[in-house]
């Protein structure tokens, strides 16, 4: 059986899985454009900014979410390259359980244990038993 998930659904699964884990701060980053009364446009962040920001035991990192066939836009490639050049961590994710396991690889102690448990719950939630 094939399970199809869109990008936003996968981000929501990820946020729900790790949002309450001690040592992890996670935030969805929305790019919002609004027209000011003057007629000028205001953008909440720069084009290419990844979808989620995480502070894992004090270490900042960003995750860009894509569908299975999704590709980075040029602005995302530029943003990612600039952040990596400055010593930052950013990667592309397609699966919430794998992203949580990857975060666990960067964590230690109770935070790592909690992340691994969350990844297992996400994996089990997608397991389909056929009769």
N, C-alpha and C positions, 0 to 999 in steps of 0.2 A: 504494500500500500504506500503510495506517495503522499506525503503531507506537504501542502504548499502554504508558505507563510510569506506575508509581505514584510517590507522593511519596518514599518511602524509597529506591527504586531510583534516582531522579534525584539525591537527596542523595549516595548512595554513588558515583555516577558523577562528581559534582562533586568530592567529597573525594579520590577516587583521581586525578583529573586535576590537581589543584593542590597536593596535600599535600606534595610534595617540592620545590616551587619556592622558591628563595631569595628572601627578602623577604616571604613569605606565611606567616602562621601561621593555620591554620584548625582549628576545633574544633566538633564536633557537640554541641549542647546538648540534653540529655535532661531532661524534667521527670519526676522520680521521686517517688512518694509512698510513704511507709513508716510503718507504725504502730509507735510506740515501746512499750517494755514498760509504760510508764505508761498506755497507751491513747491518748495524743495522737498526732496525725498530724504528720509531718515532710515538708515538700516541698522538693525540691532547689533550686527557683527559683520565681519568681513566675509565676502564670498569664499567658499571653500572650507570654512570652519567645520570641524567634525561634529557629528550628531550628539555625542555624549562626552562630558568631562568627568574625570574620576580623580579623586585624591585618595590614594591607597597608602595608608600609614604615612601620610605626609608627602608622598611622591605624586606629582601631577602627571596625568596621561590622558590622551584623547582616543576615542574609538569612533571610526567612521563605519556606518552600517550600510550594507548593500544586500540586495536580493542575490540569489544564486548566480544569476547572469548579469547583475549590475556592474557597471564600470565606473571608475573615478572620473569625474569631470575635470577639465583642465585646471580650474580654480582650486580644486581639491588637491590635485597633484602638486601644485605650487605651494599651497599652504602646508601640506604634509612635509614637503622637502625643506621648507624654511624652518619648521618646528624641529625636525630631526637634526638639521644643521646646527641648531642652537642647543642640541643635547637632549631634546625632548623625545618622549615616546608616543607614537601614534601608530595605530594599525587598523586594518580593514577587517570587519567582522561580518559574518553571514549567518551565524548560528549562536543563539544565546548561551546554550550549555557550553559550547567550546570557548566562547569569550570568558565565561566565568572560570572555567578550568585554566585558561591562559592567565587570568588575573591571579588565581591561586598560586601559579608558578612564581609570581613576583612577591607574594605575601609570605609571612611567617607566623608561627604560633597559632593562637586561637582564630585569627583572621583567616589564615590559610585553611584551617579545619572547617570553618563556617562556609567559606567559598566552595570548597570541595563538596560539602554536603548540599549546598544550593545547586551546584552543577548536577549532582546525582538526581535531585528532585526534578530538575528541568528535563533530564534525560528520561526519567521514569514517566513523566507526564506525557511524553510523546510516544512511549512504547505502546504499540497496538497489538493486542493478542487476538489472533484469528482462531476461530473454533476449528 
